[in-house]
Amino acid sequence: MRIEVLLTPDCRHAVEALVRLRSALEMMGLHDATFTCRTISKPSEAIAADFRGSPGYYVDGRDIFPGDGAPTLGCRTFVDGTLALPTVGHLRDALQSCDPL
């Protein structure tokens, strides 16, 4: 399973997005799991990646928090539309719904 975090260059939540992902992986007992980060800086990149805002969490190229709306380079909202980042628990649940690591 390939985990990737997509971020815009100026995402103010970038560091915390990665900290929460690492925490979720550790909660799952996946201490050695790795992930990559990719910067999305052009509208064409956002369209190609089906990027719904920063940060985006993808497993095997699939957004684990799919949402409505067009691809964008803006900030993303999660869960009820008010959270700028998913909680560690939300990340864990979304990752557990994917194929085993």
Phi and psi in radians as a Rosetta constraint file:
Dihedral C 1 N 2 CA 2 C 2 CIRCULARHARMONIC -1.876 0.35
Dihedral N 2 CA 2 C 2 N 3 CIRCULARHARMONIC 2.072 0.35
Dihedral C 2 N 3 CA 3 C 3 CIRCULARHARMONIC -1.822 0.35
Dihedral N 3 CA 3 C 3 N 4 CIRCULARHARMONIC 2.305 0.35
Dihedral C 3 N 4 CA 4 C 4 CIRCULARHARMONIC -2.403 0.35
Dihedral N 4 CA 4 C 4 N 5 CIRCULARHARMONIC 2.422 0.35
Dihedral C 4 N 5 CA 5 C 5 CIRCULARHARMONIC -1.919 0.35
Dihedral N 5 CA 5 C 5 N 6 CIRCULARHARMONIC 2.156 0.35
Dihedral C 5 N 6 CA 6 C 6 CIRCULARHARMONIC -1.777 0.35
Dihedral N 6 CA 6 C 6 N 7 CIRCULARHARMONIC 2.315 0.35
Dihedral C 6 N 7 CA 7 C 7 CIRCULARHARMONIC -2.402 0.35
Dihedral N 7 CA 7 C 7 N 8 CIRCULARHARMONIC 2.592 0.35
Dihedral C 7 N 8 CA 8 C 8 CIRCULARHARMONIC -1.431 0.35
Dihedral N 8 CA 8 C 8 N 9 CIRCULARHARMONIC 2.747 0.35
Dihedral C 8 N 9 CA 9 C 9 CIRCULARHARMONIC -1.030 0.35
Dihedral N 9 CA 9 C 9 N 10 CIRCULARHARMONIC -0.523 0.35
Dihedral C 9 N 10 CA 10 C 10 CIRCULARHARMONIC -1.904 0.35
Dihedral N 10 CA 10 C 10 N 11 CIRCULARHARMONIC 0.380 0.35
Dihedral C 10 N 11 CA 11 C 11 CIRCULARHARMONIC -1.090 0.35
Dihedral N 11 CA 11 C 11 N 12 CIRCULARHARMONIC 2.048 0.35
Dihedral C 11 N 12 CA 12 C 12 CIRCULARHARMONIC -1.293 0.35
Dihedral N 12 CA 12 C 12 N 13 CIRCULARHARMONIC -0.187 0.35
Dihedral C 12 N 13 CA 13 C 13 CIRCULARHARMONIC -1.811 0.35
Dihedral N 13 CA 13 C 13 N 14 CIRCULARHARMONIC 0.145 0.35
Dihedral C 13 N 14 CA 14 C 14 CIRCULARHARMONIC -0.999 0.35
Dihedral N 14 CA 14 C 14 N 15 CIRCULARHARMONIC -0.886 0.35
Dihedral C 14 N 15 CA 15 C 15 CIRCULARHARMONIC -1.094 0.35
Dihedral N 15 CA 15 C 15 N 16 CIRCULARHARMONIC -0.849 0.35
Dihedral C 15 N 16 CA 16 C 16 CIRCULARHARMONIC -1.145 0.35
Dihedral N 16 CA 16 C 16 N 17 CIRCULARHARMONIC -0.582 0.35
Dihedral C 16 N 17 CA 17 C 17 CIRCULARHARMONIC -1.045 0.35
Dihedral N 17 CA 17 C 17 N 18 CIRCULARHARMONIC -0.720 0.35
Dihedral C 17 N 18 CA 18 C 18 CIRCULARHARMONIC -1.289 0.35
Dihedral N 18 CA 18 C 18 N 19 CIRCULARHARMONIC -0.669 0.35
Dihedral C 18 N 19 CA 19 C 19 CIRCULARHARMONIC -1.072 0.35
Dihedral N 19 CA 19 C 19 N 20 CIRCULARHARMONIC -0.771 0.35
Dihedral C 19 N 20 CA 20 C 20 CIRCULARHARMONIC -1.180 0.35
Dihedral N 20 CA 20 C 20 N 21 CIRCULARHARMONIC -0.655 0.35
Dihedral C 20 N 21 CA 21 C 21 CIRCULARHARMONIC -1.116 0.35
Dihedral N 21 CA 21 C 21 N 22 CIRCULARHARMONIC -0.795 0.35
Dihedral C 21 N 22 CA 22 C 22 CIRCULARHARMONIC -1.053 0.35
Dihedral N 22 CA 22 C 22 N 23 CIRCULARHARMONIC -0.742 0.35
Dihedral C 22 N 23 CA 23 C 23 CIRCULARHARMONIC -1.085 0.35
Dihedral N 23 CA 23 C 23 N 24 CIRCULARHARMONIC -0.735 0.35
Dihedral C 23 N 24 CA 24 C 24 CIRCULARHARMONIC -1.107 0.35
Dihedral N 24 CA 24 C 24 N 25 CIRCULARHARMONIC -0.749 0.35
Dihedral C 24 N 25 CA 25 C 25 CIRCULARHARMONIC -1.097 0.35
Dihedral N 25 CA 25 C 25 N 26 CIRCULARHARMONIC -0.712 0.35
Dihedral C 25 N 26 CA 26 C 26 CIRCULARHARMONIC -1.179 0.35
Dihedral N 26 CA 26 C 26 N 27 CIRCULARHARMONIC -0.660 0.35
Dihedral C 26 N 27 CA 27 C 27 CIRCULARHARMONIC -1.055 0.35
Dihedral N 27 CA 27 C 27 N 28 CIRCULARHARMONIC -0.519 0.35
Dihedral C 27 N 28 CA 28 C 28 CIRCULARHARMONIC -1.493 0.35
Dihedral N 28 CA 28 C 28 N 29 CIRCULARHARMONIC 0.011 0.35
Dihedral C 28 N 29 CA 29 C 29 CIRCULARHARMONIC 1.416 0.35
Dihedral N 29 CA 29 C 29 N 30 CIRCULARHARMONIC 0.233 0.35
Dihedral C 29 N 30 CA 30 C 30 CIRCULARHARMONIC -1.748 0.35
Dihedral N 30 CA 30 C 30 N 31 CIRCULARHARMONIC 1.068 0.35
Dihedral C 30 N 31 CA 31 C 31 CIRCULARHARMONIC -1.114 0.35
Dihedral N 31 CA 31 C 31 N 32 CIRCULARHARMONIC -0.478 0.35
Dihedral C 31 N 32 CA 32 C 32 CIRCULARHARMONIC -1.736 0.35
Dihedral N 32 CA 32 C 32 N 33 CIRCULARHARMONIC 0.042 0.35
Dihedral C 32 N 33 CA 33 C 33 CIRCULARHARMONIC -1.120 0.35
Dihedral N 33 CA 33 C 33 N 34 CIRCULARHARMONIC 2.508 0.35
Dihedral C 33 N 34 CA 34 C 34 CIRCULARHARMONIC -2.055 0.35
Dihedral N 34 CA 34 C 34 N 35 CIRCULARHARMONIC 2.812 0.35
Dihedral C 34 N 35 CA 35 C 35 CIRCULARHARMONIC -2.589 0.35
Dihedral N 35 CA 35 C 35 N 36 CIRCULARHARMONIC 2.805 0.35
Dihedral C 35 N 36 CA 36 C 36 CIRCULARHARMONIC -2.032 0.35
Dihedral N 36 CA 36 C 36 N 37 CIRCULARHARMONIC 2.853 0.35
Dihedral C 36 N 37 CA 37 C 37 CIRCULARHARMONIC -2.113 0.35
Dihedral N 37 CA 37 C 37 N 38 CIRCULARHARMONIC 2.517 0.35
Dihedral C 37 N 38 CA 38 C 38 CIRCULARHARMONIC -2.365 0.35
Dihedral N 38 CA 38 C 38 N 39 CIRCULARHARMONIC 2.389 0.35
Dihedral C 38 N 39 CA 39 C 39 CIRCULARHARMONIC -1.595 0.35
Dihedral N 39 CA 39 C 39 N 40 CIRCULARHARMONIC 2.287 0.35
Dihedral C 39 N 40 CA 40 C 40 CIRCULARHARMONIC -1.932 0.35
Dihedral N 40 CA 40 C 40 N 41 CIRCULARHARMONIC 1.964 0.35
Dihedral C 40 N 41 CA 41 C 41 CIRCULARHARMONIC -2.174 0.35
Dihedral N 41 CA 41 C 41 N 42 CIRCULARHARMONIC -0.095 0.35
Dihedral C 41 N 42 CA 42 C 42 CIRCULARHARMONIC -2.178 0.35
Dihedral N 42 CA 42 C 42 N 43 CIRCULARHARMONIC 2.562 0.35
Dihedral C 42 N 43 CA 43 C 43 CIRCULARHARMONIC -0.962 0.35
Dihedral N 43 CA 43 C 43 N 44 CIRCULARHARMONIC -0.656 0.35
Dihedral C 43 N 44 CA 44 C 44 CIRCULARHARMONIC -1.121 0.35
Dihedral N 44 CA 44 C 44 N 45 CIRCULARHARMONIC -0.597 0.35
Dihedral C 44 N 45 CA 45 C 45 CIRCULARHARMONIC -1.199 0.35
Dihedral N 45 CA 45 C 45 N 46 CIRCULARHARMONIC -0.699 0.35
Dihedral C 45 N 46 CA 46 C 46 CIRCULARHARMONIC -1.087 0.35
Dihedral N 46 CA 46 C 46 N 47 CIRCULARHARMONIC -0.730 0.35
Dihedral C 46 N 47 CA 47 C 47 CIRCULARHARMONIC -1.149 0.35
Dihedral N 47 CA 47 C 47 N 48 CIRCULARHARMONIC -0.813 0.35
Dihedral C 47 N 48 CA 48 C 48 CIRCULARHARMONIC -1.075 0.35
Dihedral N 48 CA 48 C 48 N 49 CIRCULARHARMONIC -0.620 0.35
Dihedral C 48 N 49 CA 49 C 49 CIRCULARHARMONIC -1.605 0.35
Dihedral N 49 CA 49 C 49 N 50 CIRCULARHARMONIC -0.035 0.35
Dihedral C 49 N 50 CA 50 C 50 CIRCULARHARMONIC 0.923 0.35
Dihedral N 50 CA 50 C 50 N 51 CIRCULARHARMONIC 0.786 0.35
Dihedral C 50 N 51 CA 51 C 51 CIRCULARHARMONIC -1.414 0.35
Dihedral N 51 CA 51 C 51 N 52 CIRCULARHARMONIC 2.027 0.35
Dihedral C 51 N 52 CA 52 C 52 CIRCULARHARMONIC -1.722 0.35
Dihedral N 52 CA 52 C 52 N 53 CIRCULARHARMONIC 0.323 0.35
Dihedral C 52 N 53 CA 53 C 53 CIRCULARHARMONIC 2.150 0.35
Dihedral N 53 CA 53 C 53 N 54 CIRCULARHARMONIC 2.857 0.35
Dihedral C 53 N 54 CA 54 C 54 CIRCULARHARMONIC -1.763 0.35
Dihedral N 54 CA 54 C 54 N 55 CIRCULARHARMONIC 2.335 0.35
Dihedral C 54 N 55 CA 55 C 55 CIRCULARHARMONIC -1.494 0.35
Dihedral N 55 CA 55 C 55 N 56 CIRCULARHARMONIC 2.693 0.35
Dihedral C 55 N 56 CA 56 C 56 CIRCULARHARMONIC -2.087 0.35
Dihedral N 56 CA 56 C 56 N 57 CIRCULARHARMONIC 2.380 0.35
Dihedral C 56 N 57 CA 57 C 57 CIRCULARHARMONIC -1.940 0.35
Dihedral N 57 CA 57 C 57 N 58 CIRCULARHARMONIC 2.149 0.35
Dihedral C 57 N 58 CA 58 C 58 CIRCULARHARMONIC -2.210 0.35
Dihedral N 58 CA 58 C 58 N 59 CIRCULARHARMONIC 2.440 0.35
Dihedral C 58 N 59 CA 59 C 59 CIRCULARHARMONIC -2.148 0.35
Dihedral N 59 CA 59 C 59 N 60 CIRCULARHARMONIC 2.137 0.35
Dihedral C 59 N 60 CA 60 C 60 CIRCULARHARMONIC 0.896 0.35
Dihedral N 60 CA 60 C 60 N 61 CIRCULARHARMONIC 0.700 0.35
Dihedral C 60 N 61 CA 61 C 61 CIRCULARHARMONIC 1.404 0.35
Dihedral N 61 CA 61 C 61 N 62 CIRCULARHARMONIC 0.045 0.35
Dihedral C 61 N 62 CA 62 C 62 CIRCULARHARMONIC -1.912 0.35
Dihedral N 62 CA 62 C 62 N 63 CIRCULARHARMONIC 2.285 0.35
Dihedral C 62 N 63 CA 63 C 63 CIRCULARHARMONIC -1.154 0.35
Dihedral N 63 CA 63 C 63 N 64 CIRCULARHARMONIC 2.142 0.35
Dihedral C 63 N 64 CA 64 C 64 CIRCULARHARMONIC -1.476 0.35
Dihedral N 64 CA 64 C 64 N 65 CIRCULARHARMONIC -0.085 0.35
Dihedral C 64 N 65 CA 65 C 65 CIRCULARHARMONIC -2.227 0.35
Dihedral N 65 CA 65 C 65 N 66 CIRCULARHARMONIC 1.107 0.35
Dihedral C 65 N 66 CA 66 C 66 CIRCULARHARMONIC -1.088 0.35
Dihedral N 66 CA 66 C 66 N 67 CIRCULARHARMONIC 2.548 0.35
Dihedral C 66 N 67 CA 67 C 67 CIRCULARHARMONIC -2.500 0.35
Dihedral N 67 CA 67 C 67 N 68 CIRCULARHARMONIC 3.091 0.35
Dihedral C 67 N 68 CA 68 C 68 CIRCULARHARMONIC -1.520 0.35
Dihedral N 68 CA 68 C 68 N 69 CIRCULARHARMONIC 2.963 0.35
Dihedral C 68 N 69 CA 69 C 69 CIRCULARHARMONIC 1.751 0.35
Dihedral N 69 CA 69 C 69 N 70 CIRCULARHARMONIC 2.947 0.35
Dihedral C 69 N 70 CA 70 C 70 CIRCULARHARMONIC -1.470 0.35
Dihedral N 70 CA 70 C 70 N 71 CIRCULARHARMONIC 2.726 0.35
Dihedral C 70 N 71 CA 71 C 71 CIRCULARHARMONIC -0.973 0.35
Dihedral N 71 CA 71 C 71 N 72 CIRCULARHARMONIC 2.506 0.35
Dihedral C 71 N 72 CA 72 C 72 CIRCULARHARMONIC -2.611 0.35
Dihedral N 72 CA 72 C 72 N 73 CIRCULARHARMONIC 2.758 0.35
Dihedral C 72 N 73 CA 73 C 73 CIRCULARHARMONIC -1.706 0.35
Dihedral N 73 CA 73 C 73 N 74 CIRCULARHARMONIC 0.154 0.35
Dihedral C 73 N 74 CA 74 C 74 CIRCULARHARMONIC -1.460 0.35
Dihedral N 74 CA 74 C 74 N 75 CIRCULARHARMONIC -3.014 0.35
Dihedral C 74 N 75 CA 75 C 75 CIRCULARHARMONIC -1.291 0.35
Dihedral N 75 CA 75 C 75 N 76 CIRCULARHARMONIC 2.738 0.35
Dihedral C 75 N 76 CA 76 C 76 CIRCULARHARMONIC -1.913 0.35
Dihedral N 76 CA 76 C 76 N 77 CIRCULARHARMONIC 2.668 0.35
Dihedral C 76 N 77 CA 77 C 77 CIRCULARHARMONIC -2.079 0.35
Dihedral N 77 CA 77 C 77 N 78 CIRCULARHARMONIC 2.645 0.35
Dihedral C 77 N 78 CA 78 C 78 CIRCULARHARMONIC -2.182 0.35
Dihedral N 78 CA 78 C 78 N 79 CIRCULARHARMONIC 2.782 0.35
Dihedral C 78 N 79 CA 79 C 79 CIRCULARHARMONIC 1.050 0.35
Dihedral N 79 CA 79 C 79 N 80 CIRCULARHARMONIC -1.604 0.35
Dihedral C 79 N 80 CA 80 C 80 CIRCULARHARMONIC -1.761 0.35
Dihedral N 80 CA 80 C 80 N 81 CIRCULARHARMONIC 0.209 0.35
Dihedral C 80 N 81 CA 81 C 81 CIRCULARHARMONIC 1.509 0.35
Dihedral N 81 CA 81 C 81 N 82 CIRCULARHARMONIC 0.055 0.35
Dihedral C 81 N 82 CA 82 C 82 CIRCULARHARMONIC -2.018 0.35
Dihedral N 82 CA 82 C 82 N 83 CIRCULARHARMONIC -0.352 0.35
Dihedral C 82 N 83 CA 83 C 83 CIRCULARHARMONIC -1.443 0.35
Dihedral N 83 CA 83 C 83 N 84 CIRCULARHARMONIC 2.299 0.35
Dihedral C 83 N 84 CA 84 C 84 CIRCULARHARMONIC -1.363 0.35
Dihedral N 84 CA 84 C 84 N 85 CIRCULARHARMONIC -0.376 0.35
Dihedral C 84 N 85 CA 85 C 85 CIRCULARHARMONIC -2.436 0.35
Dihedral N 85 CA 85 C 85 N 86 CIRCULARHARMONIC 2.577 0.35
Dihedral C 85 N 86 CA 86 C 86 CIRCULARHARMONIC -1.256 0.35
Dihedral N 86 CA 86 C 86 N 87 CIRCULARHARMONIC 2.656 0.35
Dihedral C 86 N 87 CA 87 C 87 CIRCULARHARMONIC -1.242 0.35
Dihedral N 87 CA 87 C 87 N 88 CIRCULARHARMONIC 2.919 0.35
Dihedral C 87 N 88 CA 88 C 88 CIRCULARHARMONIC -1.041 0.35
Dihedral N 88 CA 88 C 88 N 89 CIRCULARHARMONIC -0.704 0.35
Dihedral C 88 N 89 CA 89 C 89 CIRCULARHARMONIC -1.100 0.35
Dihedral N 89 CA 89 C 89 N 90 CIRCULARHARMONIC -0.725 0.35
Dihedral C 89 N 90 CA 90 C 90 CIRCULARHARMONIC -1.113 0.35
Dihedral N 90 CA 90 C 90 N 91 CIRCULARHARMONIC -0.711 0.35
Dihedral C 90 N 91 CA 91 C 91 CIRCULARHARMONIC -1.093 0.35
Dihedral N 91 CA 91 C 91 N 92 CIRCULARHARMONIC -0.808 0.35
Dihedral C 91 N 92 CA 92 C 92 CIRCULARHARMONIC -1.016 0.35
Dihedral N 92 CA 92 C 92 N 93 CIRCULARHARMONIC -0.833 0.35
Dihedral C 92 N 93 CA 93 C 93 CIRCULARHARMONIC -1.067 0.35
Dihedral N 93 CA 93 C 93 N 94 CIRCULARHARMONIC -0.759 0.35
Dihedral C 93 N 94 CA 94 C 94 CIRCULARHARMONIC -1.145 0.35
Dihedral N 94 CA 94 C 94 N 95 CIRCULARHARMONIC -0.711 0.35
Dihedral C 94 N 95 CA 95 C 95 CIRCULARHARMONIC -1.161 0.35
Dihedral N 95 CA 95 C 95 N 96 CIRCULARHARMONIC -0.678 0.35
Dihedral C 95 N 96 CA 96 C 96 CIRCULARHARMONIC -1.164 0.35
Dihedral N 96 CA 96 C 96 N 97 CIRCULARHARMONIC -0.416 0.35
Dihedral C 96 N 97 CA 97 C 97 CIRCULARHARMONIC -1.383 0.35
Dihedral N 97 CA 97 C 97 N 98 CIRCULARHARMONIC -0.147 0.35
Dihedral C 97 N 98 CA 98 C 98 CIRCULARHARMONIC -1.530 0.35
Dihedral N 98 CA 98 C 98 N 99 CIRCULARHARMONIC 3.004 0.35
Dihedral C 98 N 99 CA 99 C 99 CIRCULARHARMONIC -1.009 0.35
Dihedral N 99 CA 99 C 99 N 100 CIRCULARHARMONIC 2.675 0.35
Dihedral C 99 N 100 CA 100 C 100 CIRCULARHARMONIC -1.016 0.35
Dihedral N 100 CA 100 C 100 N 101 CIRCULARHARMONIC 2.541 0.35
